[in-house]
Amino acid sequence: MLRKLWLALLFTVIAFPLWAMSVRAADVTDVNWVTRNDAPIPFVRVVLSLTAPVDASASIDKAGTTTTVQLKNVKLKTDDTSLTMDPKIVTKAQLKQSSKNVNVVLNTPNSIDVGDIKVFSLKKDKVNNKPDRMVIDIQQKGVAPRSVYYGSTPKVTKPTATSTVNTDKKSNKKSSTTNTSTQPAKPPTVVATASQPKAVTVDYKTSGGIAGKVITIDPGHGGSDPGAIGPTGLMEKNVTLPISMKLKKALEAKGAKVNLTRTTDVDVYGPNASGPDELQARVDVGTANKSDIFISVHINSFSNPSVGGISTYYYDKTQYDTRLASRIQAKIADEAGFSGDRGIQPGNLYVLRRSLMPAVLVELGFISNPKEEALLKSDAVQQEFADEIADGIENYFRG
């Protein structure tokens, strides 16, 4: 007997009448996949392009090695029906027409269960010319979450690019940056590669007050990458963006100059990019804008729903990264309703390691914790986090 996993596919994010889903046929026009090794547990992502939103269900066989995702009332209109994939996570995928439905059959080398698979929909993105999509994530079985995401001491390696610190409290002089790649100064159209040119330098400032300082804010995830998903279906990307937008306003009110790696629900580098390319594209926004600091906004997640709390990660590449993390954590740690202060923690995370200026990554609670997920939906809580981070940054620039 099949173990049935009926998935509620986040209809609230699809601006399409529910009744129409049962009567309007859609086509599968394309399929892409990628292995994401930049997550605590590596996973394979399969993205199916559709001509309209669809309903779906999923099942796992008794052995746990064959997963079938069925798209309802759909026609198969792509020649890519057989995919050879990652031998460690999903060995292959096959798309088959079955009466009025399309079955996506995925084979895994190890037995998986309900907790290892996520299926969700992404709405049509007219701005970036992206169709409706169905996304299937299957994570690698038998792999513990990498401890680096939860604060183990990293092995410090210096970036190949260089940075220069300017501590002159009276100086508002902009530094010069030599960059051999062509990168516009504003996201999300910035073009990036997986490695920074060696000639790049950033003359960042660390004191003299917040007025005039250049700050890059990175709303975590976005576009084809939802990030972590809470028990009620709340996507991390839909929390990090509004908090980042509120943070931008709070910082500008204090006199700072603020750039964001994304301002809408998009991938910064491009859809289905490799982990390093997508993350480097975010880092490149900070470099292109000659930023004084880089702030990445995330929401944590863990397999145990009782785990919660607030933390700030840093990579100790300069003498200022720890100070920045401490100033921000001191302001956000006591947010009401969250499970306490998890402190500042070293993290060998790409955007921290590769940023040429002091950088931190804030984890504003756990979306996997039902109580904290509910709070993260609140506009008032999002505003409080934004104001607290802004106050912490202001304290950092006081020296």
Summary of the structure (lengths in Angstrom):
residues: 399
radius of gyration: 21.7
end to end distance: 64.6
largest distance: 72.7
contacts: 1379
relative contact order: 0.13
helix: 22%
strand: 31%
